[in-house]
Amino acid sequence: MRQLTSHLYSGNTDTGQSVLHRDDMIDAFRRAIEHRSRLPDEVTILIGEADSMSYRDLQNRLGRLIHGEQTWRTLTMPKLLAAAGAWLEDRLEAVIPRPHRRRGQ
């Protein structure tokens, strides 16, 4: 479904977000605990992806896969406006529920 909100983003579209599956996170914690005697007193462990796809690239890829569009237009909006819109959308859902989303999600 092509909704206005699928074209809005409140951050830098050239930035990516590393993804980590819950099971992988639990495994990393387990291994760190198991090997704690061999680790230095202070250590930083990166368990996410070293490289991640930018939000813009991700939107374009999803737009191609779902809608067949080569470029998905994404508009950057101020964080305060995005927060106000999300708050309003949440309040309106009690009156105008979205058919594709169950309440509480």
Gaussian input, Z-matrix of N, CA and C with variables (Angstrom, degrees):
# hf/3-21g

backbone

0 1
 N
 C     1     B1
 C     2     B2     1     A1
 N     3     B3     2     A2     1     D1
 C     4     B4     3     A3     2     D2
 C     5     B5     4     A4     3     D3
 N     6     B6     5     A5     4     D4
 C     7     B7     6     A6     5     D5
 C     8     B8     7     A7     6     D6
 N     9     B9     8     A8     7     D7
 C    10    B10     9     A9     8     D8
 C    11    B11    10    A10     9     D9
 N    12    B12    11    A11    10    D10
 C    13    B13    12    A12    11    D11
 C    14    B14    13    A13    12    D12
 N    15    B15    14    A14    13    D13
 C    16    B16    15    A15    14    D14
 C    17    B17    16    A16    15    D15
 N    18    B18    17    A17    16    D16
 C    19    B19    18    A18    17    D17
 C    20    B20    19    A19    18    D18
 N    21    B21    20    A20    19    D19
 C    22    B22    21    A21    20    D20
 C    23    B23    22    A22    21    D21
 N    24    B24    23    A23    22    D22
 C    25    B25    24    A24    23    D23
 C    26    B26    25    A25    24    D24
 N    27    B27    26    A26    25    D25
 C    28    B28    27    A27    26    D26
 C    29    B29    28    A28    27    D27
 N    30    B30    29    A29    28    D28
 C    31    B31    30    A30    29    D29
 C    32    B32    31    A31    30    D30
 N    33    B33    32    A32    31    D31
 C    34    B34    33    A33    32    D32
 C    35    B35    34    A34    33    D33
 N    36    B36    35    A35    34    D34
 C    37    B37    36    A36    35    D35
 C    38    B38    37    A37    36    D36
 N    39    B39    38    A38    37    D37
 C    40    B40    39    A39    38    D38
 C    41    B41    40    A40    39    D39
 N    42    B42    41    A41    40    D40
 C    43    B43    42    A42    41    D41
 C    44    B44    43    A43    42    D42
 N    45    B45    44    A44    43    D43
 C    46    B46    45    A45    44    D44
 C    47    B47    46    A46    45    D45
 N    48    B48    47    A47    46    D46
 C    49    B49    48    A48    47    D47
 C    50    B50    49    A49    48    D48
 N    51    B51    50    A50    49    D49
 C    52    B52    51    A51    50    D50
 C    53    B53    52    A52    51    D51
 N    54    B54    53    A53    52    D52
 C    55    B55    54    A54    53    D53
 C    56    B56    55    A55    54    D54
 N    57    B57    56    A56    55    D55
 C    58    B58    57    A57    56    D56
 C    59    B59    58    A58    57    D57
 N    60    B60    59    A59    58    D58
 C    61    B61    60    A60    59    D59
 C    62    B62    61    A61    60    D60
 N    63    B63    62    A62    61    D61
 C    64    B64    63    A63    62    D62
 C    65    B65    64    A64    63    D63
 N    66    B66    65    A65    64    D64
 C    67    B67    66    A66    65    D65
 C    68    B68    67    A67    66    D66
 N    69    B69    68    A68    67    D67
 C    70    B70    69    A69    68    D68
 C    71    B71    70    A70    69    D69
 N    72    B72    71    A71    70    D70
 C    73    B73    72    A72    71    D71
 C    74    B74    73    A73    72    D72
 N    75    B75    74    A74    73    D73
 C    76    B76    75    A75    74    D74
 C    77    B77    76    A76    75    D75
 N    78    B78    77    A77    76    D76
 C    79    B79    78    A78    77    D77
 C    80    B80    79    A79    78    D78
 N    81    B81    80    A80    79    D79
 C    82    B82    81    A81    80    D80
 C    83    B83    82    A82    81    D81
 N    84    B84    83    A83    82    D82
 C    85    B85    84    A84    83    D83
 C    86    B86    85    A85    84    D84
 N    87    B87    86    A86    85    D85
 C    88    B88    87    A87    86    D86
 C    89    B89    88    A88    87    D87
 N    90    B90    89    A89    88    D88
 C    91    B91    90    A90    89    D89
 C    92    B92    91    A91    90    D90
 N    93    B93    92    A92    91    D91
 C    94    B94    93    A93    92    D92
 C    95    B95    94    A94    93    D93
 N    96    B96    95    A95    94    D94
 C    97    B97    96    A96    95    D95
 C    98    B98    97    A97    96    D96
 N    99    B99    98    A98    97    D97
 C   100   B100    99    A99    98    D98
 C   101   B101   100   A100    99    D99
 N   102   B102   101   A101   100   D100
 C   103   B103   102   A102   101   D101
 C   104   B104   103   A103   102   D102
 N   105   B105   104   A104   103   D103
 C   106   B106   105   A105   104   D104
 C   107   B107   106   A106   105   D105
 N   108   B108   107   A107   106   D106
 C   109   B109   108   A108   107   D107
 C   110   B110   109   A109   108   D108
 N   111   B111   110   A110   109   D109
 C   112   B112   111   A111   110   D110
 C   113   B113   112   A112   111   D111
 N   114   B114   113   A113   112   D112
 C   115   B115   114   A114   113   D113
 C   116   B116   115   A115   114   D114
 N   117   B117   116   A116   115   D115
 C   118   B118   117   A117   116   D116
 C   119   B119   118   A118   117   D117
 N   120   B120   119   A119   118   D118
 C   121   B121   120   A120   119   D119
 C   122   B122   121   A121   120   D120
 N   123   B123   122   A122   121   D121
 C   124   B124   123   A123   122   D122
 C   125   B125   124   A124   123   D123
 N   126   B126   125   A125   124   D124
 C   127   B127   126   A126   125   D125
 C   128   B128   127   A127   126   D126
 N   129   B129   128   A128   127   D127
 C   130   B130   129   A129   128   D128
 C   131   B131   130   A130   129   D129
 N   132   B132   131   A131   130   D130
 C   133   B133   132   A132   131   D131
 C   134   B134   133   A133   132   D132
 N   135   B135   134   A134   133   D133
 C   136   B136   135   A135   134   D134
 C   137   B137   136   A136   135   D135
 N   138   B138   137   A137   136   D136
 C   139   B139   138   A138   137   D137
 C   140   B140   139   A139   138   D138
 N   141   B141   140   A140   139   D139
 C   142   B142   141   A141   140   D140
 C   143   B143   142   A142   141   D141
 N   144   B144   143   A143   142   D142
 C   145   B145   144   A144   143   D143
 C   146   B146   145   A145   144   D144
 N   147   B147   146   A146   145   D145
 C   148   B148   147   A147   146   D146
 C   149   B149   148   A148   147   D147
 N   150   B150   149   A149   148   D148
 C   151   B151   150   A150   149   D149
 C   152   B152   151   A151   150   D150
 N   153   B153   152   A152   151   D151
 C   154   B154   153   A153   152   D152
 C   155   B155   154   A154   153   D153
 N   156   B156   155   A155   154   D154
 C   157   B157   156   A156   155   D155
 C   158   B158   157   A157   156   D156
 N   159   B159   158   A158   157   D157
 C   160   B160   159   A159   158   D158
 C   161   B161   160   A160   159   D159
 N   162   B162   161   A161   160   D160
 C   163   B163   162   A162   161   D161
 C   164   B164   163   A163   162   D162
 N   165   B165   164   A164   163   D163
 C   166   B166   165   A165   164   D164
 C   167   B167   166   A166   165   D165
 N   168   B168   167   A167   166   D166
 C   169   B169   168   A168   167   D167
 C   170   B170   169   A169   168   D168
 N   171   B171   170   A170   169   D169
 C   172   B172   171   A171   170   D170
 C   173   B173   172   A172   171   D171
 N   174   B174   173   A173   172   D172
 C   175   B175   174   A174   173   D173
 C   176   B176   175   A175   174   D174
 N   177   B177   176   A176   175   D175
 C   178   B178   177   A177   176   D176
 C   179   B179   178   A178   177   D177
 N   180   B180   179   A179   178   D178
 C   181   B181   180   A180   179   D179
 C   182   B182   181   A181   180   D180
 N   183   B183   182   A182   181   D181
 C   184   B184   183   A183   182   D182
 C   185   B185   184   A184   183   D183
 N   186   B186   185   A185   184   D184
 C   187   B187   186   A186   185   D185
 C   188   B188   187   A187   186   D186
 N   189   B189   188   A188   187   D187
 C   190   B190   189   A189   188   D188
 C   191   B191   190   A190   189   D189
 N   192   B192   191   A191   190   D190
 C   193   B193   192   A192   191   D191
 C   194   B194   193   A193   192   D192
 N   195   B195   194   A194   193   D193
 C   196   B196   195   A195   194   D194
 C   197   B197   196   A196   195   D195
 N   198   B198   197   A197   196   D196
 C   199   B199   198   A198   197   D197
 C   200   B200   199   A199   198   D198
 N   201   B201   200   A200   199   D199
 C   202   B202   201   A201   200   D200
 C   203   B203   202   A202   201   D201
 N   204   B204   203   A203   202   D202
 C   205   B205   204   A204   203   D203
 C   206   B206   205   A205   204   D204
 N   207   B207   206   A206   205   D205
 C   208   B208   207   A207   206   D206
 C   209   B209   208   A208   207   D207
 N   210   B210   209   A209   208   D208
 C   211   B211   210   A210   209   D209
 C   212   B212   211   A211   210   D210
 N   213   B213   212   A212   211   D211
 C   214   B214   213   A213   212   D212
 C   215   B215   214   A214   213   D213
 N   216   B216   215   A215   214   D214
 C   217   B217   216   A216   215   D215
 C   218   B218   217   A217   216   D216
 N   219   B219   218   A218   217   D217
 C   220   B220   219   A219   218   D218
 C   221   B221   220   A220   219   D219
 N   222   B222   221   A221   220   D220
 C   223   B223   222   A222   221   D221
 C   224   B224   223   A223   222   D222
 N   225   B225   224   A224   223   D223
 C   226   B226   225   A225   224   D224
 C   227   B227   226   A226   225   D225
 N   228   B228   227   A227   226   D226
 C   229   B229   228   A228   227   D227
 C   230   B230   229   A229   228   D228
 N   231   B231   230   A230   229   D229
 C   232   B232   231   A231   230   D230
 C   233   B233   232   A232   231   D231
 N   234   B234   233   A233   232   D232
 C   235   B235   234   A234   233   D233
 C   236   B236   235   A235   234   D234
 N   237   B237   236   A236   235   D235
 C   238   B238   237   A237   236   D236
 C   239   B239   238   A238   237   D237
 N   240   B240   239   A239   238   D238
 C   241   B241   240   A240   239   D239
 C   242   B242   241   A241   240   D240
 N   243   B243   242   A242   241   D241
 C   244   B244   243   A243   242   D242
 C   245   B245   244   A244   243   D243
 N   246   B246   245   A245   244   D244
 C   247   B247   246   A246   245   D245
 C   248   B248   247   A247   246   D246
 N   249   B249   248   A248   247   D247
 C   250   B250   249   A249   248   D248
 C   251   B251   250   A250   249   D249
 N   252   B252   251   A251   250   D250
 C   253   B253   252   A252   251   D251
 C   254   B254   253   A253   252   D252
 N   255   B255   254   A254   253   D253
 C   256   B256   255   A255   254   D254
 C   257   B257   256   A256   255   D255
 N   258   B258   257   A257   256   D256
 C   259   B259   258   A258   257   D257
 C   260   B260   259   A259   258   D258
 N   261   B261   260   A260   259   D259
 C   262   B262   261   A261   260   D260
 C   263   B263   262   A262   261   D261
 N   264   B264   263   A263   262   D262
 C   265   B265   264   A264   263   D263
 C   266   B266   265   A265   264   D264
 N   267   B267   266   A266   265   D265
 C   268   B268   267   A267   266   D266
 C   269   B269   268   A268   267   D267
 N   270   B270   269   A269   268   D268
 C   271   B271   270   A270   269   D269
 C   272   B272   271   A271   270   D270
 N   273   B273   272   A272   271   D271
 C   274   B274   273   A273   272   D272
 C   275   B275   274   A274   273   D273
 N   276   B276   275   A275   274   D274
 C   277   B277   276   A276   275   D275
 C   278   B278   277   A277   276   D276
 N   279   B279   278   A278   277   D277
 C   280   B280   279   A279   278   D278
 C   281   B281   280   A280   279   D279
 N   282   B282   281   A281   280   D280
 C   283   B283   282   A282   281   D281
 C   284   B284   283   A283   282   D282
 N   285   B285   284   A284   283   D283
 C   286   B286   285   A285   284   D284
 C   287   B287   286   A286   285   D285
 N   288   B288   287   A287   286   D286
 C   289   B289   288   A288   287   D287
 C   290   B290   289   A289   288   D288
 N   291   B291   290   A290   289   D289
 C   292   B292   291   A291   290   D290
 C   293   B293   292   A292   291   D291
 N   294   B294   293   A293   292   D292
 C   295   B295   294   A294   293   D293
 C   296   B296   295   A295   294   D294
 N   297   B297   296   A296   295   D295
 C   298   B298   297   A297   296   D296
 C   299   B299   298   A298   297   D297
 N   300   B300   299   A299   298   D298
 C   301   B301   300   A300   299   D299
 C   302   B302   301   A301   300   D300
 N   303   B303   302   A302   301   D301
 C   304   B304   303   A303   302   D302
 C   305   B305   304   A304   303   D303
 N   306   B306   305   A305   304   D304
 C   307   B307   306   A306   305   D305
 C   308   B308   307   A307   306   D306
 N   309   B309   308   A308   307   D307
 C   310   B310   309   A309   308   D308
 C   311   B311   310   A310   309   D309
 N   312   B312   311   A311   310   D310
 C   313   B313   312   A312   311   D311
 C   314   B314   313   A313   312   D312

   B1=1.4432
   B2=1.5265
   B3=1.2983
   B4=1.4660
   B5=1.5253
   B6=1.2935
   B7=1.4554
   B8=1.5129
   B9=1.3154
   B10=1.4480
   B11=1.5239
   B12=1.3326
   B13=1.4693
   B14=1.5233
   B15=1.3191
   B16=1.4649
   B17=1.5224
   B18=1.3317
   B19=1.4617
   B20=1.5322
   B21=1.3366
   B22=1.4553
   B23=1.5263
   B24=1.3309
   B25=1.4660
   B26=1.5175
   B27=1.3222
   B28=1.4676
   B29=1.5243
   B30=1.3075
   B31=1.4659
   B32=1.5105
   B33=1.3035
   B34=1.4601
   B35=1.5291
   B36=1.3128
   B37=1.4728
   B38=1.5206
   B39=1.3351
   B40=1.4618
   B41=1.5308
   B42=1.3176
   B43=1.4596
   B44=1.5198
   B45=1.3104
   B46=1.4598
   B47=1.5153
   B48=1.2942
   B49=1.4573
   B50=1.5109
   B51=1.3036
   B52=1.4618
   B53=1.5181
   B54=1.3123
   B55=1.4604
   B56=1.5216
   B57=1.3101
   B58=1.4517
   B59=1.5201
   B60=1.3110
   B61=1.4556
   B62=1.5269
   B63=1.2997
   B64=1.4610
   B65=1.5241
   B66=1.3266
   B67=1.4702
   B68=1.5291
   B69=1.3492
   B70=1.4649
   B71=1.5314
   B72=1.3412
   B73=1.4572
   B74=1.5348
   B75=1.3142
   B76=1.4624
   B77=1.5302
   B78=1.3189
   B79=1.4633
   B80=1.5330
   B81=1.3342
   B82=1.4689
   B83=1.5302
   B84=1.3339
   B85=1.4678
   B86=1.5319
   B87=1.3249
   B88=1.4681
   B89=1.5241
   B90=1.3323
   B91=1.4715
   B92=1.5320
   B93=1.3275
   B94=1.4664
   B95=1.5247
   B96=1.3233
   B97=1.4679
   B98=1.5246
   B99=1.3177
   B100=1.4658
   B101=1.5238
   B102=1.3370
   B103=1.4644
   B104=1.5275
   B105=1.3279
   B106=1.4619
   B107=1.5277
   B108=1.3104
   B109=1.4677
   B110=1.5351
   B111=1.3226
   B112=1.4703
   B113=1.5272
   B114=1.3193
   B115=1.4679
   B116=1.5276
   B117=1.3367
   B118=1.4658
   B119=1.5305
   B120=1.3236
   B121=1.4746
   B122=1.5278
   B123=1.3194
   B124=1.4681
   B125=1.5223
   B126=1.3190
   B127=1.4639
   B128=1.5254
   B129=1.3111
   B130=1.4594
   B131=1.5187
   B132=1.3246
   B133=1.4565
   B134=1.5211
   B135=1.3303
   B136=1.4655
   B137=1.5190
   B138=1.3302
   B139=1.4637
   B140=1.5237
   B141=1.3330
   B142=1.4634
   B143=1.5091
   B144=1.3122
   B145=1.4611
   B146=1.5225
   B147=1.3066
   B148=1.4637
   B149=1.5276
   B150=1.3069
   B151=1.4606
   B152=1.5204
   B153=1.3141
   B154=1.4663
   B155=1.5229
   B156=1.3047
   B157=1.4566
   B158=1.5299
   B159=1.3290
   B160=1.4639
   B161=1.5240
   B162=1.3255
   B163=1.4656
   B164=1.5251
   B165=1.3316
   B166=1.4686
   B167=1.5391
   B168=1.3448
   B169=1.4667
   B170=1.5298
   B171=1.3228
   B172=1.4631
   B173=1.5268
   B174=1.3316
   B175=1.4672
   B176=1.5285
   B177=1.3491
   B178=1.4667
   B179=1.5242
   B180=1.3140
   B181=1.4663
   B182=1.5261
   B183=1.3212
   B184=1.4657
   B185=1.5276
   B186=1.3295
   B187=1.4697
   B188=1.5240
   B189=1.3525
   B190=1.4768
   B191=1.5250
   B192=1.3240
   B193=1.4755
   B194=1.5243
   B195=1.3181
   B196=1.4699
   B197=1.5196
   B198=1.3454
   B199=1.4632
   B200=1.5246
   B201=1.3301
   B202=1.4522
   B203=1.5222
   B204=1.3416
   B205=1.4626
   B206=1.5230
   B207=1.3310
   B208=1.4674
   B209=1.5242
   B210=1.3265
   B211=1.4598
   B212=1.5228
   B213=1.3338
   B214=1.4608
   B215=1.5243
   B216=1.3023
   B217=1.4649
   B218=1.5244
   B219=1.3168
   B220=1.4617
   B221=1.5205
   B222=1.3096
   B223=1.4546
   B224=1.5250
   B225=1.3173
   B226=1.4528
   B227=1.5227
   B228=1.3206
   B229=1.4623
   B230=1.5227
   B231=1.3262
   B232=1.4641
   B233=1.5334
   B234=1.3272
   B235=1.4604
   B236=1.5319
   B237=1.3222
   B238=1.4569
   B239=1.5306
   B240=1.3200
   B241=1.4597
   B242=1.5341
   B243=1.3369
   B244=1.4680
   B245=1.5240
   B246=1.3247
   B247=1.4675
   B248=1.5256
   B249=1.3278
   B250=1.4660
   B251=1.5313
   B252=1.3253
   B253=1.4691
   B254=1.5184
   B255=1.3299
   B256=1.4675
   B257=1.5201
   B258=1.3411
   B259=1.4683
   B260=1.5258
   B261=1.3315
   B262=1.4562
   B263=1.5276
   B264=1.3146
   B265=1.4577
   B266=1.5323
   B267=1.3125
   B268=1.4576
   B269=1.5342
   B270=1.3283
   B271=1.4733
   B272=1.5292
   B273=1.3207
   B274=1.4636
   B275=1.5286
   B276=1.3206
   B277=1.4677
   B278=1.5248
   B279=1.3200
   B280=1.4652
   B281=1.5338
   B282=1.3216
   B283=1.4679
   B284=1.5276
   B285=1.3383
   B286=1.4628
   B287=1.5300
   B288=1.3492
   B289=1.4732
   B290=1.5195
   B291=1.3216
   B292=1.4631
   B293=1.5187
   B294=1.3176
   B295=1.4673
   B296=1.5295
   B297=1.3343
   B298=1.4613
   B299=1.5232
   B300=1.3250
   B301=1.4617
   B302=1.5202
   B303=1.3268
   B304=1.4538
   B305=1.5175
   B306=1.3296
   B307=1.4598
   B308=1.5098
   B309=1.3237
   B310=1.4493
   B311=1.5076
   B312=1.3250
   B313=1.4739
   B314=1.4958
   A1=108.42
   A2=116.97
   A3=121.58
   A4=109.28
   A5=115.27
   A6=120.67
   A7=109.58
   A8=116.37
   A9=121.57
   A10=110.82
   A11=116.99
   A12=119.75
   A13=112.65
   A14=118.39
   A15=119.87
   A16=111.89
   A17=116.76
   A18=121.52
   A19=112.39
   A20=117.63
   A21=121.33
   A22=110.85
   A23=115.70
   A24=120.93
   A25=108.16
   A26=116.90
   A27=119.65
   A28=113.43
   A29=116.87
   A30=119.31
   A31=110.94
   A32=115.68
   A33=122.55
   A34=108.18
   A35=117.86
   A36=121.27
   A37=113.12
   A38=117.11
   A39=120.09
   A40=112.23
   A41=116.96
   A42=122.28
   A43=109.80
   A44=115.71
   A45=120.69
   A46=111.09
   A47=116.20
   A48=122.59
   A49=108.18
   A50=116.12
   A51=120.35
   A52=109.78
   A53=116.39
   A54=121.98
   A55=108.78
   A56=115.75
   A57=121.00
   A58=109.09
   A59=116.82
   A60=121.46
   A61=109.16
   A62=116.52
   A63=121.97
   A64=111.87
   A65=117.76
   A66=120.83
   A67=111.57
   A68=116.65
   A69=120.54
   A70=110.73
   A71=116.61
   A72=120.25
   A73=110.58
   A74=116.48
   A75=121.08
   A76=110.31
   A77=116.31
   A78=120.75
   A79=111.00
   A80=116.91
   A81=120.71
   A82=110.73
   A83=117.15
   A84=120.18
   A85=110.62
   A86=116.03
   A87=120.60
   A88=110.76
   A89=116.49
   A90=120.46
   A91=111.56
   A92=116.81
   A93=119.89
   A94=110.42
   A95=116.73
   A96=120.68
   A97=110.18
   A98=116.78
   A99=120.53
   A100=112.37
   A101=117.54
   A102=122.24
   A103=112.84
   A104=117.23
   A105=120.73
   A106=113.34
   A107=118.25
   A108=119.64
   A109=111.44
   A110=117.31
   A111=121.21
   A112=112.71
   A113=116.71
   A114=120.78
   A115=110.05
   A116=117.41
   A117=119.45
   A118=110.61
   A119=116.70
   A120=120.74
   A121=112.16
   A122=116.13
   A123=120.83
   A124=108.05
   A125=115.90
   A126=120.32
   A127=109.09
   A128=115.99
   A129=122.17
   A130=107.64
   A131=115.94
   A132=120.69
   A133=108.42
   A134=116.34
   A135=121.55
   A136=107.95
   A137=116.59
   A138=119.43
   A139=112.49
   A140=117.57
   A141=120.52
   A142=110.63
   A143=115.69
   A144=121.09
   A145=110.41
   A146=116.78
   A147=120.46
   A148=110.46
   A149=117.27
   A150=123.09
   A151=108.65
   A152=115.61
   A153=118.52
   A154=109.56
   A155=115.31
   A156=122.25
   A157=108.66
   A158=117.60
   A159=120.16
   A160=109.35
   A161=115.53
   A162=120.14
   A163=109.74
   A164=117.34
   A165=121.59
   A166=110.63
   A167=116.57
   A168=120.55
   A169=111.23
   A170=115.79
   A171=119.91
   A172=111.26
   A173=117.31
   A174=121.29
   A175=111.18
   A176=116.41
   A177=119.53
   A178=111.03
   A179=116.92
   A180=120.02
   A181=110.96
   A182=116.57
   A183=119.79
   A184=110.98
   A185=117.02
   A186=120.84
   A187=111.86
   A188=116.31
   A189=120.11
   A190=110.72
   A191=116.20
   A192=120.41
   A193=112.71
   A194=116.80
   A195=120.20
   A196=112.64
   A197=116.86
   A198=120.47
   A199=114.36
   A200=118.20
   A201=120.74
   A202=114.01
   A203=118.00
   A204=122.17
   A205=109.66
   A206=117.27
   A207=121.42
   A208=112.00
   A209=116.82
   A210=121.31
   A211=108.80
   A212=115.23
   A213=120.85
   A214=107.47
   A215=116.58
   A216=120.42
   A217=109.52
   A218=115.30
   A219=121.48
   A220=108.37
   A221=116.19
   A222=122.06
   A223=109.36
   A224=115.96
   A225=120.95
   A226=108.40
   A227=115.37
   A228=119.15
   A229=109.65
   A230=118.03
   A231=120.90
   A232=111.26
   A233=115.77
   A234=121.22
   A235=111.99
   A236=118.09
   A237=121.49
   A238=110.40
   A239=117.10
   A240=121.09
   A241=110.51
   A242=117.03
   A243=121.08
   A244=110.63
   A245=117.20
   A246=121.22
   A247=110.50
   A248=117.33
   A249=121.01
   A250=110.49
   A251=116.15
   A252=120.10
   A253=112.03
   A254=117.46
   A255=121.02
   A256=110.44
   A257=116.61
   A258=120.76
   A259=110.14
   A260=116.84
   A261=121.28
   A262=110.77
   A263=117.09
   A264=121.66
   A265=110.65
   A266=116.60
   A267=121.57
   A268=110.92
   A269=116.87
   A270=120.87
   A271=111.44
   A272=116.91
   A273=120.64
   A274=112.64
   A275=116.90
   A276=119.70
   A277=111.98
   A278=117.80
   A279=120.83
   A280=110.45
   A281=116.15
   A282=121.54
   A283=111.04
   A284=116.48
   A285=122.62
   A286=107.60
   A287=117.52
   A288=118.96
   A289=112.03
   A290=114.96
   A291=120.71
   A292=108.07
   A293=118.38
   A294=120.42
   A295=113.40
   A296=119.13
   A297=122.02
   A298=113.69
   A299=118.07
   A300=120.50
   A301=109.99
   A302=116.69
   A303=119.68
   A304=110.01
   A305=116.54
   A306=120.73
   A307=110.88
   A308=116.69
   A309=121.59
   A310=113.80
   A311=118.52
   A312=120.43
   A313=110.42
   D1=132.95
   D2=-178.16
   D3=-96.94
   D4=96.95
   D5=178.54
   D6=-105.95
   D7=156.53
   D8=179.35
   D9=-54.70
   D10=-40.03
   D11=-177.07
   D12=-63.63
   D13=-21.03
   D14=178.38
   D15=-74.83
   D16=-7.52
   D17=179.29
   D18=-109.11
   D19=4.16
   D20=-176.05
   D21=-112.85
   D22=142.14
   D23=177.88
   D24=-149.46
   D25=139.88
   D26=-175.08
   D27=-104.15
   D28=22.59
   D29=179.30
   D30=-135.96
   D31=-168.69
   D32=178.11
   D33=-79.47
   D34=116.44
   D35=-176.40
   D36=-70.94
   D37=-10.79
   D38=176.98
   D39=-87.96
   D40=-3.72
   D41=-179.44
   D42=-92.05
   D43=144.56
   D44=177.32
   D45=-110.32
   D46=167.82
   D47=178.39
   D48=-129.55
   D49=121.62
   D50=177.81
   D51=-66.12
   D52=142.28
   D53=-179.23
   D54=-112.29
   D55=138.59
   D56=179.95
   D57=-138.04
   D58=123.25
   D59=178.12
   D60=-73.12
   D61=142.93
   D62=-178.00
   D63=-55.32
   D64=-42.84
   D65=-179.85
   D66=-62.17
   D67=-37.02
   D68=178.10
   D69=-68.33
   D70=-37.86
   D71=177.74
   D72=-64.01
   D73=-45.08
   D74=179.19
   D75=-62.05
   D76=-41.99
   D77=178.47
   D78=-62.51
   D79=-40.93
   D80=179.29
   D81=-64.60
   D82=-42.82
   D83=176.98
   D84=-62.12
   D85=-44.50
   D86=-179.88
   D87=-59.17
   D88=-46.10
   D89=-179.39
   D90=-65.73
   D91=-39.45
   D92=178.79
   D93=-63.32
   D94=-40.85
   D95=178.38
   D96=-66.41
   D97=-43.85
   D98=179.64
   D99=-61.42
   D100=-34.37
   D101=-175.91
   D102=-104.29
   D103=14.38
   D104=-175.10
   D105=-57.98
   D106=-30.14
   D107=-179.40
   D108=-69.70
   D109=-20.83
   D110=-179.88
   D111=-97.90
   D112=-5.51
   D113=-179.07
   D114=-91.92
   D115=150.09
   D116=175.65
   D117=-66.07
   D118=164.39
   D119=-179.48
   D120=-57.26
   D121=-38.61
   D122=176.11
   D123=-121.31
   D124=126.92
   D125=-178.76
   D126=-148.04
   D127=144.94
   D128=174.15
   D129=-111.55
   D130=127.69
   D131=-178.77
   D132=-122.32
   D133=119.54
   D134=177.91
   D135=-95.27
   D136=117.47
   D137=-178.42
   D138=-114.11
   D139=0.96
   D140=176.46
   D141=-86.01
   D142=-176.30
   D143=178.28
   D144=-68.79
   D145=138.61
   D146=177.43
   D147=-68.39
   D148=-39.41
   D149=177.48
   D150=-120.46
   D151=138.53
   D152=178.22
   D153=-130.95
   D154=154.05
   D155=179.20
   D156=-74.24
   D157=138.68
   D158=178.22
   D159=-68.99
   D160=159.59
   D161=178.89
   D162=-60.22
   D163=-39.92
   D164=179.59
   D165=-61.38
   D166=-47.70
   D167=179.41
   D168=-63.37
   D169=-39.78
   D170=178.62
   D171=-64.01
   D172=-45.37
   D173=177.86
   D174=-60.62
   D175=-44.07
   D176=179.51
   D177=-63.38
   D178=-41.30
   D179=-179.65
   D180=-65.76
   D181=-44.69
   D182=178.04
   D183=-64.35
   D184=-39.06
   D185=177.13
   D186=-60.50
   D187=-39.51
   D188=176.97
   D189=-67.69
   D190=-47.73
   D191=-175.56
   D192=-67.45
   D193=-40.45
   D194=-175.34
   D195=-88.57
   D196=-42.62
   D197=-171.99
   D198=-115.31
   D199=-4.63
   D200=-179.86
   D201=74.08
   D202=16.01
   D203=-179.75
   D204=-95.00
   D205=132.72
   D206=-178.09
   D207=-69.21
   D208=-37.30
   D209=179.49
   D210=-128.03
   D211=130.10
   D212=179.30
   D213=-102.24
   D214=116.57
   D215=-177.42
   D216=-71.34
   D217=120.37
   D218=178.55
   D219=-121.94
   D220=124.04
   D221=-179.71
   D222=-100.47
   D223=132.10
   D224=177.73
   D225=-87.10
   D226=131.50
   D227=179.37
   D228=-126.08
   D229=154.95
   D230=179.30
   D231=-60.66
   D232=142.96
   D233=-177.23
   D234=-57.36
   D235=-39.68
   D236=-179.24
   D237=-63.18
   D238=-42.10
   D239=178.17
   D240=-66.29
   D241=-40.21
   D242=177.82
   D243=-63.06
   D244=-42.60
   D245=179.45
   D246=-64.08
   D247=-42.28
   D248=178.47
   D249=-64.29
   D250=-41.20
   D251=178.65
   D252=-65.12
   D253=-40.89
   D254=178.58
   D255=-65.46
   D256=-40.33
   D257=177.71
   D258=-61.91
   D259=-46.92
   D260=-179.42
   D261=-64.15
   D262=-43.69
   D263=179.19
   D264=-59.75
   D265=-41.77
   D266=178.96
   D267=-63.26
   D268=-42.60
   D269=-179.98
   D270=-68.81
   D271=-37.69
   D272=-178.34
   D273=-72.66
   D274=-22.79
   D275=-177.51
   D276=-62.00
   D277=-28.96
   D278=177.03
   D279=-65.44
   D280=-29.77
   D281=-179.08
   D282=-94.36
   D283=-40.94
   D284=-177.18
   D285=-125.71
   D286=82.01
   D287=-177.86
   D288=-67.33
   D289=147.39
   D290=175.60
   D291=-85.37
   D292=132.86
   D293=-177.45
   D294=-68.41
   D295=-24.96
   D296=-175.35
   D297=-93.33
   D298=1.30
   D299=-176.59
   D300=-135.27
   D301=127.97
   D302=176.57
   D303=-78.35
   D304=147.93
   D305=177.67
   D306=-56.75
   D307=141.97
   D308=177.97
   D309=90.87
   D310=-2.97
   D311=179.36
   D312=-95.46

